[in-house]
Amino acid sequence: MPFYEYRCRDCGHTLTKLQSMSAPALTTCPQCGHESLVKLISASSCELKGVGVFGNSKQPFANESKSCPASTGAGASAPCAACPHAD
């Protein structure tokens, strides 16, 4: 369940509430009692883990070779220093 942030337009009170995504938004300010709460847009925190989640992951994707894609020429298989495939 995500955390939602709210701010009262009348008194400026802010609060954070753990709610399910299907729950209705809060409207009544617990500080002043007015129906003036608005949901704030805030940065979310999400951490993706695992091999191949990001293109610059240190682990190669299953279908990638360990050869450096920037290297040219026949038989070039050693990764360069800037390559994310370097061990």
CORJO-V482068 format. One record per residue. N is the residue number from 1. RES is the residue in one letter. SS is DSSP state (H for helix, E for strand, L for the rest). OMEGA is omega in whole degrees, 0 to 359 (* if undefined). Layout:
n;res;ss;omega
N;RES;SS;OMEGA
N;RES;SS;OMEGA
//
This chain:
n;res;ss;omega
1;M;L;181
2;P;E;172
3;F;E;176
4;Y;E;177
5;E;E;180
6;Y;E;174
7;R;E;177
8;C;E;178
9;R;L;183
10;D;L;186
11;C;L;177
12;G;L;180
13;H;L;176
14;T;E;178
15;L;E;177
16;T;E;184
17;K;E;174
18;L;E;184
19;Q;E;173
20;S;L;182
21;M;L;181
22;S;L;180
23;A;L;178
24;P;L;180
25;A;L;176
26;L;L;180
27;T;L;184
28;T;L;179
29;C;L;178
30;P;L;181
31;Q;L;185
32;C;L;178
33;G;L;179
34;H;L;177
35;E;L;187
36;S;L;176
37;L;E;174
38;V;E;180
39;K;E;179
40;L;L;174
41;I;L;182
42;S;L;179
43;A;L;178
44;S;L;176
45;S;L;182
46;C;L;180
47;E;L;178
48;L;L;181
49;K;L;176
50;G;L;181
51;V;L;175
52;G;L;179
53;V;L;179
54;F;L;179
55;G;L;180
56;N;L;178
57;S;L;179
58;K;L;177
59;Q;L;179
60;P;L;172
61;F;L;182
62;A;L;183
63;N;L;179
64;E;L;174
65;S;L;180
66;K;L;178
67;S;L;182
68;C;L;180
69;P;L;180
70;A;L;181
71;S;L;180
72;T;L;178
73;G;L;182
74;A;L;175
75;G;L;179
76;A;L;183
77;S;L;181
78;A;L;179
79;P;L;177
80;C;L;183
81;A;L;182
82;A;L;184
83;C;L;178
84;P;L;179
85;H;L;181
86;A;L;181
87;D;L;*
//
